[in-house]
Amino acid sequence: MHRALLLSVMFATTALAGTEEPSAEPFTLDASTAIKMTVGHAFERSVARERIGYLLEYWARRFSIHSEWHGDRVFLTGSVWGVEIKAVFNVQEKAVFAMAYDPGTMLASAAQSYVNKKLRKYLHPTYEEP
């Protein structure tokens, strides 16, 4: 079986089965200074979560971004082009809420635009993972 497909199946099976053990969250973000966005979707929560999983797999391959699921929240950590990444996506029935550490650079606006574009792409009804 193709490695990417195998990883997708493993992720979907684990993530959708709800078998994660509750544990302490890896980090917290100060909501007053964080970058925030909301992207709506028309899927059941489990389908939206699976689609977010495809995006996380892409970011893991492309940028080595680590993701850790805690229920319907996923914590992202890593570094892209020397900029620290700390973010939380909260997958809900009609929307995904994203909050990220604001590095205070001029790149924050571009990063927010990029993440918004990627979330809208992966949560669009006609998008299909290759």
C-alpha positions as CSV (number, residue, x, y, z in Angstrom):
1,M,0.0,0.0,0.0
2,H,1.3,3.5,-0.9
3,R,2.9,5.1,2.2
4,A,0.8,8.3,2.1
5,L,-2.4,6.3,1.7
6,L,-1.4,4.0,4.6
7,L,-0.7,7.0,6.8
8,S,-4.0,8.5,5.9
9,V,-5.8,5.3,6.8
10,M,-3.9,5.0,10.0
11,F,-4.6,8.6,10.9
12,A,-8.3,8.4,10.0
13,T,-8.8,5.2,12.0
14,T,-7.1,6.5,15.1
15,A,-8.5,10.0,14.9
16,L,-12.1,9.0,14.2
17,A,-12.2,6.1,16.6
18,G,-12.0,8.5,19.6
19,T,-9.4,6.3,21.3
20,E,-7.1,9.1,22.4
21,E,-6.4,9.2,26.1
22,P,-7.2,12.5,27.7
23,S,-4.0,14.2,28.7
24,A,-2.7,17.7,29.5
25,E,-2.6,20.0,26.6
26,P,1.0,20.6,25.2
27,F,0.8,24.4,25.5
28,T,-1.6,27.3,25.9
29,L,-1.8,30.5,23.9
30,D,-2.6,34.0,25.2
31,A,-5.9,34.7,23.4
32,S,-5.4,38.4,23.8
33,T,-2.3,38.4,21.6
34,A,-2.9,35.4,19.4
35,I,-3.8,35.4,15.7
36,K,-7.3,34.1,15.3
37,M,-9.5,32.9,12.5
38,T,-12.7,30.9,11.8
39,V,-13.3,28.9,8.6
40,G,-16.8,27.5,8.2
41,H,-17.6,24.1,6.6
42,A,-20.7,22.0,5.8
43,F,-19.4,18.6,7.0
44,E,-20.0,16.5,10.0
45,R,-17.3,17.0,12.6
46,S,-15.6,13.7,11.9
47,V,-15.3,14.5,8.2
48,A,-14.0,18.0,8.9
49,R,-11.5,16.5,11.2
50,E,-10.4,13.9,8.6
51,R,-9.9,16.7,6.1
52,I,-7.9,18.8,8.5
53,G,-5.8,15.6,9.0
54,Y,-4.9,15.7,5.3
55,L,-3.7,19.3,5.7
56,L,-1.6,18.3,8.7
57,E,0.0,15.5,6.8
58,Y,0.9,17.9,4.1
59,W,2.4,20.3,6.6
60,A,4.3,17.5,8.3
61,R,5.8,16.4,4.9
62,R,6.5,20.0,3.7
63,F,7.6,21.8,6.8
64,S,8.0,19.1,9.5
65,I,5.2,20.6,11.5
66,H,4.2,18.3,14.4
67,S,0.6,17.8,15.3
68,E,-1.0,16.3,18.4
69,W,-4.7,15.6,18.7
70,H,-6.6,16.1,22.0
71,G,-10.2,15.3,21.3
72,D,-11.3,17.7,18.5
73,R,-8.4,20.0,19.1
74,V,-5.1,19.7,17.4
75,F,-1.9,21.4,18.6
76,L,0.7,22.3,16.0
77,T,4.3,23.0,16.7
78,G,7.4,23.5,14.6
79,S,9.4,26.1,12.7
80,V,9.0,27.4,9.2
81,W,11.8,29.4,7.7
82,G,13.1,30.2,11.2
83,V,9.7,31.4,12.5
84,E,8.3,29.5,15.5
85,I,4.9,27.9,14.9
86,K,2.5,27.3,17.8
87,A,-1.2,26.9,16.9
88,V,-4.4,25.2,17.9
89,F,-7.2,24.2,15.6
90,N,-10.5,23.4,17.2
91,V,-12.8,21.4,14.9
92,Q,-16.5,22.0,15.5
93,E,-19.7,21.0,13.7
94,K,-19.9,24.1,11.4
95,A,-16.5,25.7,11.6
96,V,-12.8,25.2,12.5
97,F,-11.5,27.8,14.9
98,A,-7.7,28.5,14.6
99,M,-5.5,30.4,17.1
100,A,-1.8,30.8,16.7
101,Y,1.1,32.4,18.4
102,D,1.8,35.8,16.9
103,P,5.6,36.0,16.3
104,G,5.3,39.8,16.0
105,T,6.9,39.8,12.6
106,M,5.8,41.4,9.4
107,L,5.1,37.8,8.2
108,A,2.1,37.4,10.5
109,S,-0.4,38.8,8.0
110,A,1.0,36.6,5.2
111,A,1.0,33.5,7.5
112,Q,-2.6,34.2,8.5
113,S,-3.6,34.5,4.8
114,Y,-1.8,31.3,3.9
115,V,-3.4,29.3,6.7
116,N,-6.8,30.7,5.9
117,K,-6.4,29.8,2.3
118,K,-5.3,26.2,3.2
119,L,-8.1,25.7,5.6
120,R,-10.7,26.9,3.0
121,K,-9.1,24.6,0.4
122,Y,-9.2,21.5,2.6
123,L,-12.7,22.2,3.9
124,H,-14.2,23.0,0.5
125,P,-16.9,20.5,-0.6
126,T,-15.3,19.8,-4.0
127,Y,-11.7,19.3,-2.7
128,E,-10.6,15.6,-2.8
129,E,-7.3,14.4,-1.4
130,P,-5.3,12.9,-4.3
